[in-house]
Amino acid sequence: MWTSWKERDTAFRHLSKSEDFQVFEKTEEMSFCFAICEAFRTGDLRAIQLESIGREQAGAKNIHLSRHHGHLRLDYGVSYELFDFLDLIEESGELFRRMSIDSTSIVGPKYQIDTKYVTLIRHLSGKSHKKDLIHIIACDIGNIEVFLTIDQKLINAFSTYQSRKGVYRLNVKLLTPRELCSHLKMAPINIPF
């Protein structure tokens, strides 16, 4: 139904307690994240782990979720389904395997990439969005409905793209934990420490 914890790729990459992370910690977003994890644990929502995010996490410290739920990770007991979209895109797979997108080298006979993805890559060409693009495209290819993130700049840029592109729109939605809970009419759950 939606992607794995995008927070691992955005907020939780700020393990050094950056301003973004401190602001996130002080909001109710963590309570919404916990509510979503509870929905995963009960089977009300499907948690999907993107291979592209999994590979980013492989080299990262794995302590970011534990700090918010005592000795347990926030997503303890959550079973993730693995989705490796690289198997689905043969000719352009190497481009994505490198986890790098260069908007000047994505056209031509070497890479057969769907026009809507080329358009998206050109629109969201900022350095901070390059890896996010891979995750967004993976979600669209895999018919994953929601990509969870707290990166408001990414959400705003993607929303602008979606509002302007008509037939080139993607099917995936980028939502914050709060927005997802609002859509699903789920209340936040205070995290037990």
C-alpha positions as CSV (number, residue, x, y, z in Angstrom):
1,M,0.0,0.0,0.0
2,W,2.9,2.4,0.6
3,T,6.7,2.6,0.9
4,S,8.9,1.8,3.8
5,W,9.9,4.4,6.3
6,K,11.0,7.4,4.3
7,E,12.0,9.0,7.6
8,R,15.0,6.7,7.5
9,D,16.1,8.5,4.4
10,T,15.2,12.0,5.4
11,A,14.7,12.9,9.1
12,F,16.6,10.0,10.6
13,R,19.7,10.5,8.4
14,H,20.2,13.5,10.7
15,L,21.6,11.5,13.5
16,S,23.7,14.3,14.7
17,K,20.6,16.1,16.0
18,S,20.4,18.7,13.3
19,E,17.8,21.5,13.5
20,D,15.4,19.5,11.2
21,F,15.5,16.5,13.4
22,Q,15.1,18.5,16.6
23,V,12.0,20.2,15.1
24,F,10.6,16.8,14.0
25,E,11.2,15.3,17.4
26,K,9.2,18.1,19.1
27,T,6.2,17.8,16.8
28,E,3.4,15.3,17.0
29,E,4.8,13.6,13.9
30,M,6.4,10.9,16.0
31,S,3.1,10.0,17.5
32,F,1.6,9.7,14.0
33,C,4.6,7.5,13.0
34,F,3.9,5.3,16.0
35,A,0.2,5.0,15.0
36,I,1.3,3.9,11.5
37,C,3.7,1.3,12.9
38,E,0.8,0.0,15.1
39,A,-1.3,-0.3,11.9
40,F,1.6,-2.2,10.3
41,R,1.8,-4.6,13.3
42,T,-1.9,-5.3,13.2
43,G,-1.9,-5.9,9.5
44,D,-4.2,-2.9,8.7
45,L,-1.5,-1.4,6.4
46,R,1.2,-3.1,4.3
47,A,4.7,-2.0,4.9
48,I,6.9,-2.2,1.8
49,Q,10.7,-1.9,1.9
50,L,12.1,-0.4,-1.3
51,E,15.3,-2.0,-2.3
52,S,16.6,1.5,-3.2
53,I,16.0,2.7,0.4
54,G,17.3,-0.6,1.8
55,R,20.7,-0.1,0.1
56,E,21.0,3.4,1.5
57,Q,20.3,2.1,5.0
58,A,22.9,-0.7,4.7
59,G,25.7,1.6,5.3
60,A,24.0,3.8,7.9
61,K,23.9,3.4,11.7
62,N,20.8,1.5,12.7
63,I,20.0,3.4,15.9
64,H,17.6,6.1,14.7
65,L,14.4,4.4,15.5
66,S,15.4,3.0,18.9
67,R,15.7,6.4,20.6
68,H,11.9,7.0,20.5
69,H,10.6,3.8,22.1
70,G,12.8,2.9,24.9
71,H,15.0,-0.1,24.0
72,L,12.7,-1.1,21.1
73,R,12.8,0.3,17.6
74,L,9.8,2.4,16.7
75,D,9.0,-0.2,14.0
76,Y,9.7,-3.3,16.1
77,G,7.6,-6.3,15.0
78,V,6.8,-4.7,11.6
79,S,7.2,-7.2,8.7
80,Y,8.3,-5.4,5.5
81,E,7.6,-6.8,2.1
82,L,10.7,-6.3,-0.1
83,F,10.2,-4.6,-3.5
84,D,13.1,-4.6,-5.8
85,F,12.0,-2.5,-8.8
86,L,15.4,-2.8,-10.5
87,D,14.3,-6.2,-11.8
88,L,11.5,-4.5,-13.6
89,I,13.6,-2.0,-15.6
90,E,16.1,-3.9,-17.6
91,E,17.6,-1.3,-20.0
92,S,17.6,1.6,-17.6
93,G,18.4,-0.5,-14.6
94,E,22.1,0.5,-14.5
95,L,21.2,4.1,-14.3
96,F,19.3,3.5,-11.1
97,R,21.7,0.9,-9.7
98,R,24.3,3.7,-9.4
99,M,21.8,5.6,-7.2
100,S,22.5,8.7,-9.3
101,I,20.4,10.5,-11.9
102,D,21.9,13.0,-14.2
103,S,19.1,14.9,-16.0
104,T,21.4,15.5,-19.0
105,S,22.2,11.9,-19.7
106,I,18.8,10.3,-19.4
107,V,17.6,10.7,-22.9
108,G,18.8,8.8,-26.0
109,P,18.9,5.2,-27.1
110,K,21.0,4.1,-24.2
111,Y,18.3,4.5,-21.6
112,Q,14.7,3.7,-22.4
113,I,12.9,5.6,-19.6
114,D,9.2,6.5,-19.6
115,T,8.6,10.1,-20.7
116,K,6.9,10.9,-17.4
117,Y,10.0,9.9,-15.5
118,V,12.2,12.0,-17.7
119,T,9.9,14.9,-17.1
120,L,9.9,14.3,-13.4
121,I,13.7,14.1,-13.3
122,R,14.1,17.3,-15.2
123,H,11.6,19.1,-12.9
124,L,13.1,17.8,-9.6
125,S,16.7,18.2,-10.6
126,G,17.9,19.7,-7.3
127,K,20.9,17.9,-5.7
128,S,18.9,17.0,-2.6
129,H,16.1,15.4,-4.6
130,K,18.2,13.0,-6.8
131,K,18.0,9.9,-4.5
132,D,14.4,10.7,-3.6
133,L,13.6,10.6,-7.3
134,I,14.7,7.0,-7.5
135,H,12.4,6.1,-4.6
136,I,9.4,8.0,-6.1
137,I,9.9,6.3,-9.5
138,A,10.2,2.9,-7.8
139,C,6.8,3.6,-6.0
140,D,5.2,4.5,-9.3
141,I,6.5,1.5,-11.1
142,G,5.4,-0.8,-8.3
143,N,1.9,0.8,-7.9
144,I,2.7,1.8,-4.4
145,E,0.2,4.3,-3.3
146,V,1.9,6.4,-0.7
147,F,5.5,7.4,-0.2
148,L,6.0,8.5,3.5
149,T,8.3,11.5,4.1
150,I,8.8,14.5,6.3
151,D,10.8,16.3,3.7
152,Q,8.4,19.3,3.1
153,K,10.6,20.7,0.3
154,L,10.3,17.4,-1.6
155,I,6.6,17.3,-1.0
156,N,6.2,20.9,-2.3
157,A,8.3,20.3,-5.4
158,F,6.5,17.1,-6.2
159,S,3.1,18.7,-5.6
160,T,4.0,21.5,-8.0
161,Y,5.1,18.9,-10.6
162,Q,1.9,16.9,-10.2
163,S,-0.3,20.0,-10.5
164,R,1.3,21.1,-13.8
165,K,2.0,17.9,-15.7
166,G,-1.4,16.4,-16.5
167,V,-0.8,13.2,-18.4
168,Y,2.7,12.9,-17.0
169,R,1.5,12.8,-13.4
170,L,2.5,9.9,-11.3
171,N,0.1,7.7,-9.3
172,V,2.1,7.8,-6.0
173,K,1.3,10.3,-3.3
174,L,3.9,11.9,-1.1
175,L,2.5,12.4,2.4
176,T,3.8,13.1,5.9
177,P,2.9,10.7,8.7
178,R,0.3,13.2,9.9
179,E,-1.3,13.5,6.5
180,L,-1.5,9.8,6.0
181,C,-3.2,9.4,9.4
182,S,-5.6,12.2,8.5
183,H,-6.5,10.5,5.2
184,L,-7.0,7.2,7.0
185,K,-8.8,8.8,10.0
186,M,-6.2,7.4,12.4
187,A,-5.4,9.2,15.7
188,P,-1.9,9.7,16.8
189,I,-0.6,7.3,19.6
190,N,1.6,8.6,22.3
191,I,4.8,6.6,22.3
192,P,5.3,4.6,25.4
193,F,8.8,5.0,26.8
